[in-house]
Amino acid sequence: MSLDPSGTSLSTSAPPAAMDPRIPIILRMRRGAGWFLTIAILSGVNSLLQLFDAKIRFIFGLGITQVVDAVAHGMGQRGPIVVIVVDGLFIVMLILCSRWAKTGSQGAFVGGMIAYALDGVLLLVFSMWLDAAVHAYALWMIWQGYTASRELAQMQQAARSRDCRSRGFPEHGHPDSRHRGHEAQCAGF
């Protein structure tokens, strides 16, 4: 412990997580959102492996891309184009879900989870039990990110509500027209 010139003690700075309770929640949200990107990358690698007739694949990839790859394999010269276009659409969708979910978009989490759950159902239809189990695990991890995004949104809404009340505005804004700027900031609570 050190003292400043006036003789009072200076405490060492607290770690960032202790200063802002949102940090662990944001990290949990981003970890959940990161699963979308991981799945997208591994699905892309799986598609490339299929194009080159490799006998290996990653279990975290999409089932729909496996189906498209198998169908396209029998299409001759058009097959690789179909793989690139169709698989690319699904991969871009997952990349966008990851990007938007990392910013806290609950819609991106929900939309991505629904799409991935439907992909898991496709795996069950083809009796790919281990792949479906891995999908369930990934969905659980994404769900953790979604719940964190909801928690963060609630914390931010509570902070805005406290800020409005501290300025003397009711939660639904101030009816006096002189305070329209602050009213817009405090509306919607």
JOSULPE-V563675 format. One record per helix or strand of 3 or more residues. SS is the DSSP state (@ for helix, = for strand). FROM is the first residue (numbers start at 1). LEN is the number of residues. Records with the same first field share a line. If there is no record, write none. Layout:
SS->FROM-LEN, FROM-LEN
This chain:
@->16-4, 22-30, 63-11, 76-27, 106-20, 129-38, 177-10
